[in-house]
Amino acid sequence: MKKIIYLDHNATTPIAPEVLEEMLPYLKKHFGNPSSSHPLGKKAKEGVERARERMARLLGCSIDELVFTSGGSEANNMALKGVAEALAGQGNHIITSQIEHPAIINPCRYLERKGFKVTYLPVDRYGMVDPDDVKQAITRKTILITIMHANNEVGTIQPLAEIGKLAQKHGILFHTDAAQTIGKIETNVNKLKVDLLSVAGHKFYAPKGVGALYIRKGLKLEPLIHGAGHESGRRAGTENVASIAGLGKAAEIAGRDLKKYGTRVLGLREKLYRGILEKNTGAKLNGHPTERLPNTLNLSFAGVDSEELLSKMKNIALSTGSACHSGHKEPSKVLLAMGVSRELALGAVRFSLGKNNTENEVDSVLKSPLCRSRYIMT
C-alpha cells in the first residue's frame, strides 16, 4: 500500500511517540484507581497530577484551575451548561458567533430550548468576529460570551484579548474553544483574558477521548456529570489515567516545540499555496491572510466539486471542511457565513499540515490530480 500523505491535522493528529511512551506504563503496570490509597492507586494519582502540572504550565494557569474531561466537546458542554445553570438567576443571555464548532452551536441550541437567549454574531469576509459587534450585543442579562480561538475550517484567529477586555469591563464570563490552537500558537489564558478554555487532546498529538477545561479560580460551575467527588467534585468518573498522562506529555511537547512548529509548518503551507497559485491564479483563499493558524490553508476552486475531487486523491488525506461534516453535499456553513458563494463553498478544500509533514510530500501534492488543469478551472 502506497504511503498516505496526511494533510488533515485539524481533524485529528497521530499520537506522538513520546506521548505513547508516557501512556504505556499506565496501561500495563500502574493500573490502579487514582482514588485508591494503596501504592498502585498512588502511582496512578501521580500520573494524573503530573499531567495537570504540564497542562497548567502550557496554559499559564494554576493546577487547581484544570478539570480533565473526555474531550473538547465535553469541555465545551461543561462550560456552557455549567455557567448557564450556575448563573441562571443573574441572567439568561449568551453571545457566540455563527462559525463556532457544533460542540458550541448545539449546546447553545439546547440552552435556547431551556429558555436562554443566544446571539449568534456574524463574521467578516475573513471569518473574524468584530469586537464592536460583541459590545453592541451585550445586555444587562448577558452572562457568557463564547468565541472560538481559531476556526477549524479556515484557521482565522479571533481577537480574544480585545473581546476579553469587554467581558471583564461588563462583568461577563468569557469562554473560548481552543481545540485548534493548542500547540500551534500561544494559548496563555491570562493574555487571552478568558475565564474558561476548552482543550481537545487529539488535536495536538495526544489520544482521542481526553481533554480538559480551564476554569478560572473562584468560578463555580454546575457539574455536567454528577457522581463521586472526582476532579475536586467538578467532574465525576474515574479518571482515564493513561490518556490523561498522554495529554500531559503532549502539552509539555507543545510548549517545548511551539516556535519550531510554527516556523516549520508555515513554511510548508506557504510553499503549497505558492505552488497551487502557479498552476491556478484563480484559486481563492478562505480565511484571514495573516491572522491565521500557521498550518491551515483553505482554498476554493471555481467549477470544482471538492468531494468528487477528494475521492480521486487516493493517497492524500484532505478535507472539504470540518471532519464532523464530511460526506455532506451541503456547502460549509462557515464559508457561507463569511459571504463565500455557494459554488465556491462547494469547491473548497482544507489543507491542515502537521509537524511530521515534509517538503517532498508538498511536492507530491503539487503533482497530484488536485493541481491538474482539468480539475482546477478558473
C-alpha positions as CSV (number, residue, x, y, z in Angstrom):
1,M,0.0,0.0,0.0
2,K,1.3,3.4,-1.0
3,K,2.0,5.7,1.9
4,I,-0.8,8.2,2.6
5,I,0.2,11.9,2.7
6,Y,-1.8,13.1,5.7
7,L,-2.9,16.8,5.5
8,D,-5.9,16.6,7.7
9,H,-4.4,17.5,11.1
10,N,-7.2,19.9,12.0
11,A,-9.5,16.8,12.1
12,T,-7.1,14.7,14.2
13,T,-3.4,14.1,14.8
14,P,-1.5,10.9,15.2
15,I,-0.3,10.1,18.8
16,A,3.2,11.3,19.2
17,P,5.8,8.5,20.0
18,E,6.8,10.3,23.2
19,V,3.1,10.5,24.2
20,L,2.5,6.8,23.6
21,E,5.6,6.0,25.7
22,E,4.3,8.1,28.5
23,M,0.9,6.2,28.4
24,L,2.1,2.6,28.3
25,P,3.1,2.2,31.9
26,Y,-0.5,3.2,33.0
27,L,-1.9,0.6,30.6
28,K,0.4,-2.2,31.6
29,K,1.7,-1.7,35.1
30,H,0.3,1.3,37.0
31,F,-3.3,0.4,36.5
32,G,-4.7,1.4,39.9
33,N,-7.6,3.7,40.6
34,P,-6.2,7.2,41.4
35,S,-8.7,7.5,44.2
36,S,-7.3,4.4,45.9
37,S,-4.9,4.8,48.8
38,H,-2.7,1.8,48.1
39,P,0.6,2.1,46.1
40,L,-1.0,1.3,42.8
41,G,-3.6,4.0,43.3
42,K,-1.0,6.5,44.4
43,K,1.1,5.8,41.3
44,A,-1.9,6.4,39.1
45,K,-2.6,9.6,41.0
46,E,0.9,10.8,40.5
47,G,0.4,10.4,36.7
48,V,-2.7,12.4,36.7
49,E,-1.2,15.2,38.8
50,R,2.0,15.3,36.7
51,A,-0.2,15.8,33.6
52,R,-2.2,18.5,35.4
53,E,1.1,20.4,36.1
54,R,2.2,20.1,32.5
55,M,-1.1,21.3,31.1
56,A,-1.2,24.2,33.6
57,R,2.3,25.2,32.5
58,L,1.3,25.3,28.9
59,L,-1.9,27.4,29.6
60,G,-0.3,29.6,32.2
61,C,-2.8,28.7,34.9
62,S,-2.8,27.0,38.3
63,I,-3.2,23.2,38.6
64,D,-6.4,23.6,40.6
65,E,-7.9,25.5,37.7
66,L,-7.9,22.4,35.4
67,V,-10.5,19.7,35.1
68,F,-9.8,16.7,32.9
69,T,-12.7,15.7,30.5
70,S,-13.4,13.1,27.8
71,G,-12.5,15.7,25.1
72,G,-13.2,19.1,23.7
73,S,-17.0,18.5,23.2
74,E,-17.5,17.6,26.9
75,A,-15.3,20.6,28.0
76,N,-17.5,22.9,25.8
77,N,-20.7,21.5,27.2
78,M,-19.4,21.7,30.7
79,A,-18.5,25.3,30.3
80,L,-21.7,26.5,28.6
81,K,-24.2,24.4,30.5
82,G,-22.3,24.8,33.8
83,V,-22.3,28.6,33.5
84,A,-25.9,28.8,32.4
85,E,-27.2,26.7,35.3
86,A,-24.9,28.4,37.9
87,L,-25.9,32.0,36.8
88,A,-29.5,31.5,35.7
89,G,-30.6,33.7,38.5
90,Q,-28.4,36.6,37.2
91,G,-29.3,36.5,33.5
92,N,-30.2,34.3,30.5
93,H,-28.3,35.8,27.6
94,I,-25.3,34.2,25.8
95,I,-23.2,35.6,23.0
96,T,-21.4,33.5,20.4
97,S,-20.6,33.5,16.7
98,Q,-22.1,32.0,13.6
99,I,-18.9,30.0,12.8
100,E,-18.4,28.1,16.0
101,H,-17.9,24.3,16.0
102,P,-21.1,22.2,16.5
103,A,-19.8,21.5,20.1
104,I,-20.7,25.1,20.8
105,I,-23.6,25.7,18.5
106,N,-25.6,22.7,19.6
107,P,-25.2,23.3,23.4
108,C,-26.4,26.8,22.6
109,R,-29.4,25.4,20.8
110,Y,-30.1,23.2,23.7
111,L,-30.0,26.1,26.1
112,E,-32.3,28.1,23.9
113,R,-34.9,25.3,24.3
114,K,-34.4,25.8,28.1
115,G,-35.3,29.5,27.9
116,F,-31.9,31.1,27.3
117,K,-31.4,33.7,24.7
118,V,-28.4,33.4,22.3
119,T,-27.0,36.0,20.0
120,Y,-25.1,34.5,17.0
121,L,-22.7,37.2,15.8
122,P,-21.8,37.5,12.1
123,V,-18.2,37.4,10.9
124,D,-16.5,39.4,8.1
125,R,-15.2,38.0,4.8
126,Y,-12.1,36.7,6.6
127,G,-14.1,34.8,9.2
128,M,-13.3,37.2,12.0
129,V,-15.7,38.5,14.7
130,D,-15.8,42.3,15.2
131,P,-15.3,43.2,18.9
132,D,-17.7,46.1,18.3
133,D,-20.4,43.6,17.4
134,V,-19.8,41.9,20.7
135,K,-20.1,45.2,22.5
136,Q,-23.4,46.0,20.8
137,A,-24.8,42.6,21.6
138,I,-24.1,42.9,25.4
139,T,-27.2,43.4,27.6
140,R,-27.9,43.5,31.3
141,K,-28.8,39.8,31.1
142,T,-25.6,38.6,29.4
143,I,-23.9,36.0,31.5
144,L,-21.5,34.4,29.0
145,I,-19.5,35.2,25.8
146,T,-18.1,32.2,24.0
147,I,-15.9,32.8,20.9
148,M,-13.5,30.1,19.5
149,H,-9.8,30.9,19.5
150,A,-9.4,29.9,15.8
151,N,-11.7,28.4,13.3
152,N,-11.2,24.8,12.4
153,E,-12.0,25.2,8.7
154,V,-10.3,28.4,7.6
155,G,-7.9,28.9,10.6
156,T,-8.8,32.6,11.3
157,I,-7.6,33.6,14.7
158,Q,-10.1,35.7,16.7
159,P,-9.2,38.9,18.7
160,L,-9.8,37.2,22.0
161,A,-7.9,39.7,24.2
162,E,-9.9,42.6,22.9
163,I,-13.2,40.7,23.5
164,G,-11.9,39.6,26.9
165,K,-11.4,43.2,27.9
166,L,-15.0,43.9,27.0
167,A,-16.2,40.9,29.0
168,Q,-14.2,42.0,32.1
169,K,-15.5,45.6,31.8
170,H,-19.1,44.3,31.9
171,G,-18.5,41.5,34.5
172,I,-19.4,38.8,32.0
173,L,-17.7,35.4,31.8
174,F,-15.7,34.7,28.7
175,H,-15.1,31.2,27.3
176,T,-13.1,30.0,24.3
177,D,-12.9,26.7,22.4
178,A,-9.1,26.4,21.9
179,A,-9.2,22.9,20.3
180,Q,-7.5,24.1,17.2
181,T,-4.9,26.4,18.8
182,I,-3.2,24.3,21.5
183,G,0.4,23.5,20.2
184,K,0.0,25.8,17.2
185,I,0.0,29.3,18.7
186,E,0.3,30.6,22.2
187,T,-2.6,29.9,24.4
188,N,-1.9,31.7,27.7
189,V,-5.2,32.2,29.5
190,N,-4.2,35.5,31.1
191,K,-3.0,37.0,27.8
192,L,-6.2,35.8,26.1
193,K,-8.2,37.2,29.1
194,V,-10.5,34.2,29.2
195,D,-12.3,32.7,32.2
196,L,-12.8,29.3,30.7
197,L,-10.9,27.5,27.9
198,S,-11.6,24.1,26.3
199,V,-8.8,21.6,25.3
200,A,-9.1,18.6,22.9
201,G,-6.2,16.2,23.2
202,H,-6.4,14.6,19.8
203,K,-5.8,17.9,18.0
204,F,-2.2,18.1,19.3
205,Y,-0.8,14.6,19.2
206,A,-2.5,13.2,22.4
207,P,-5.0,10.3,22.2
208,K,-8.7,10.7,21.3
209,G,-11.2,10.7,24.2
210,V,-9.3,13.1,26.5
211,G,-9.4,16.8,27.0
212,A,-9.5,19.5,29.7
213,L,-11.4,22.6,30.8
214,Y,-9.7,25.6,32.3
215,I,-11.9,27.2,34.9
216,R,-10.6,30.5,36.4
217,K,-10.2,30.2,40.2
218,G,-13.3,31.3,42.1
219,L,-15.8,30.3,39.4
220,K,-18.4,27.8,40.4
221,L,-20.0,25.7,37.7
222,E,-22.8,23.2,38.0
223,P,-21.2,19.8,37.1
224,L,-22.2,18.3,33.8
225,I,-21.7,14.8,35.2
226,H,-22.8,14.0,38.7
227,G,-21.4,11.2,40.9
228,A,-18.5,10.8,43.2
229,G,-16.1,13.7,44.0
230,H,-13.5,13.2,41.3
231,E,-11.7,16.3,39.9
232,S,-12.4,18.2,43.2
233,G,-16.1,17.5,42.8
234,R,-16.3,19.1,39.4
235,R,-16.4,16.1,37.1
236,A,-17.5,12.7,38.3
237,G,-16.0,9.5,36.9
238,T,-12.8,7.5,37.5
239,E,-10.0,9.3,35.6
240,N,-8.7,7.9,32.3
241,V,-5.2,7.8,33.7
242,A,-3.3,6.6,30.6
243,S,-4.9,9.1,28.3
244,I,-4.5,12.0,30.8
245,A,-0.8,11.1,31.2
246,G,-0.6,11.3,27.4
247,L,-2.4,14.6,27.3
248,G,0.1,16.0,29.8
249,K,3.1,14.8,27.8
250,A,1.6,16.3,24.6
251,A,1.2,19.6,26.5
252,E,4.8,19.5,27.5
253,I,5.9,18.8,23.9
254,A,3.6,21.6,22.6
255,G,5.2,24.2,24.9
256,R,8.7,23.0,24.1
257,D,8.3,22.9,20.3
258,L,5.8,25.8,19.8
259,K,8.2,28.2,18.0
260,K,9.8,25.5,15.9
261,Y,6.4,24.1,14.9
262,G,5.1,27.4,13.8
263,T,8.1,28.3,11.7
264,R,8.3,24.9,10.0
265,V,4.6,24.3,9.1
266,L,4.2,27.9,8.0
267,G,7.0,27.4,5.5
268,L,5.4,24.3,4.2
269,R,2.0,25.9,4.0
270,E,3.3,28.8,2.0
271,K,5.2,26.6,-0.4
272,L,2.0,24.6,-1.0
273,Y,0.0,27.8,-1.5
274,R,2.5,29.3,-3.9
275,G,2.7,26.1,-5.9
276,I,-1.0,25.9,-6.3
277,L,-1.3,29.6,-7.3
278,E,1.4,29.0,-10.0
279,K,-0.9,26.4,-11.6
280,N,-4.2,28.3,-10.9
281,T,-4.1,32.0,-10.1
282,G,-7.9,31.9,-9.7
283,A,-7.7,29.8,-6.5
284,K,-9.4,31.8,-3.7
285,L,-8.0,31.9,-0.2
286,N,-10.7,31.4,2.5
287,G,-9.6,32.9,5.9
288,H,-7.5,35.8,7.0
289,P,-4.3,36.3,5.0
290,T,-2.2,36.8,8.1
291,E,-4.2,36.3,11.3
292,R,-4.5,32.6,10.6
293,L,-3.2,29.3,12.1
294,P,0.3,28.6,10.6
295,N,-0.8,25.1,9.4
296,T,-4.1,25.9,7.8
297,L,-4.8,26.6,4.1
298,N,-8.4,26.6,2.9
299,L,-8.8,27.2,-0.9
300,S,-11.9,27.4,-3.2
301,F,-11.6,26.3,-6.8
302,A,-14.3,27.5,-9.1
303,G,-16.1,24.9,-11.1
304,V,-14.9,22.0,-9.0
305,D,-16.8,19.7,-6.7
306,S,-14.4,19.2,-3.9
307,E,-16.0,16.0,-2.6
308,E,-15.6,14.5,-6.1
309,L,-12.0,15.8,-6.4
310,L,-11.0,14.4,-3.0
311,S,-12.4,11.0,-4.0
312,K,-9.7,10.9,-6.7
313,M,-6.9,11.7,-4.2
314,K,-6.3,8.1,-3.2
315,N,-3.1,8.7,-1.3
316,I,-3.6,12.2,0.0
317,A,-5.8,12.7,3.1
318,L,-7.6,16.1,2.9
319,S,-10.9,17.6,4.0
320,T,-13.6,19.7,2.4
321,G,-14.2,21.4,5.8
322,S,-14.8,20.2,9.3
323,A,-14.4,16.5,9.9
324,C,-17.8,16.5,11.6
325,H,-19.4,17.4,8.3
326,S,-17.7,15.1,5.8
327,G,-19.8,13.3,3.3
328,H,-22.4,16.1,3.1
329,K,-23.0,17.8,-0.2
330,E,-24.3,21.0,1.5
331,P,-21.7,23.8,1.5
332,S,-19.8,24.7,4.6
333,K,-21.9,26.9,6.9
334,V,-18.6,28.6,8.0
335,L,-17.8,29.7,4.4
336,L,-21.4,30.8,3.8
337,A,-21.3,32.9,6.9
338,M,-18.1,34.5,5.5
339,G,-20.0,35.5,2.3
340,V,-18.4,32.9,0.1
341,S,-20.7,31.9,-2.8
342,R,-22.4,28.5,-2.7
343,E,-20.4,27.5,-5.8
344,L,-17.0,28.4,-4.3
345,A,-18.0,26.9,-1.0
346,L,-18.7,23.6,-2.7
347,G,-15.3,23.8,-4.3
348,A,-13.4,24.4,-1.1
349,V,-10.5,22.1,0.1
350,R,-8.8,22.4,3.5
351,F,-5.2,21.5,3.9
352,S,-4.1,21.3,7.5
353,L,-0.4,20.4,7.9
354,G,1.3,18.8,10.9
355,K,4.8,18.6,12.4
356,N,5.7,15.4,10.5
357,N,4.9,16.6,7.0
358,T,7.8,17.1,4.6
359,E,8.8,19.2,1.6
360,N,8.7,16.1,-0.5
361,E,5.1,15.5,0.5
362,V,4.2,19.0,-0.5
363,D,5.9,18.4,-3.9
364,S,3.9,15.2,-4.3
365,V,0.6,17.1,-3.6
366,L,1.6,19.7,-6.3
367,K,2.0,16.9,-8.8
368,S,-1.4,15.3,-7.9
369,P,-4.8,15.5,-9.6
370,L,-5.5,18.4,-7.3
371,C,-3.2,20.6,-9.4
372,R,-4.1,19.3,-12.9
373,S,-5.8,21.9,-15.1
374,R,-8.7,19.6,-15.9
375,Y,-9.7,19.6,-12.3
376,I,-8.8,23.2,-11.4
377,M,-10.6,25.7,-13.6
378,T,-10.8,29.5,-13.3
